[in-house]
């Protein structure tokens, strides 16, 4: 049971860390999907 909870905690930490890293590296979905014909944020 303890190993399963530790794995769940690791999944949460890894997913949050990956999300932050990809946002800062410019791989967010908004930046990848935007072009001259896409109006995001308006």
Rosetta constraint file for C-alpha pairs under 8 A:
AtomPair CA 1 CA 5 HARMONIC 6.39 0.50
AtomPair CA 2 CA 6 HARMONIC 6.16 0.50
AtomPair CA 3 CA 7 HARMONIC 6.12 0.50
AtomPair CA 4 CA 8 HARMONIC 6.25 0.50
AtomPair CA 5 CA 9 HARMONIC 6.19 0.50
AtomPair CA 6 CA 10 HARMONIC 6.14 0.50
AtomPair CA 7 CA 11 HARMONIC 6.17 0.50
AtomPair CA 8 CA 12 HARMONIC 6.38 0.50
AtomPair CA 9 CA 13 HARMONIC 6.27 0.50
AtomPair CA 10 CA 14 HARMONIC 5.98 0.50
AtomPair CA 11 CA 15 HARMONIC 6.00 0.50
AtomPair CA 12 CA 16 HARMONIC 6.17 0.50
AtomPair CA 13 CA 17 HARMONIC 6.05 0.50
AtomPair CA 14 CA 18 HARMONIC 5.96 0.50
AtomPair CA 15 CA 19 HARMONIC 6.07 0.50
AtomPair CA 16 CA 20 HARMONIC 6.26 0.50
AtomPair CA 17 CA 21 HARMONIC 6.10 0.50
AtomPair CA 18 CA 22 HARMONIC 6.03 0.50
AtomPair CA 19 CA 23 HARMONIC 6.14 0.50
AtomPair CA 20 CA 24 HARMONIC 6.22 0.50
AtomPair CA 21 CA 25 HARMONIC 6.06 0.50
AtomPair CA 22 CA 26 HARMONIC 6.21 0.50
AtomPair CA 22 CA 27 HARMONIC 5.04 0.50
AtomPair CA 22 CA 28 HARMONIC 6.22 0.50
AtomPair CA 23 CA 27 HARMONIC 5.63 0.50
AtomPair CA 23 CA 28 HARMONIC 4.96 0.50
AtomPair CA 26 CA 31 HARMONIC 6.58 0.50
AtomPair CA 26 CA 32 HARMONIC 7.94 0.50
AtomPair CA 27 CA 31 HARMONIC 6.46 0.50
AtomPair CA 27 CA 32 HARMONIC 6.24 0.50
AtomPair CA 28 CA 32 HARMONIC 6.21 0.50
AtomPair CA 29 CA 33 HARMONIC 5.89 0.50
AtomPair CA 30 CA 34 HARMONIC 6.01 0.50
AtomPair CA 30 CA 40 HARMONIC 7.24 0.50
AtomPair CA 33 CA 38 HARMONIC 7.70 0.50
AtomPair CA 34 CA 38 HARMONIC 5.42 0.50
AtomPair CA 34 CA 39 HARMONIC 7.29 0.50
AtomPair CA 34 CA 40 HARMONIC 7.01 0.50
AtomPair CA 35 CA 39 HARMONIC 7.97 0.50
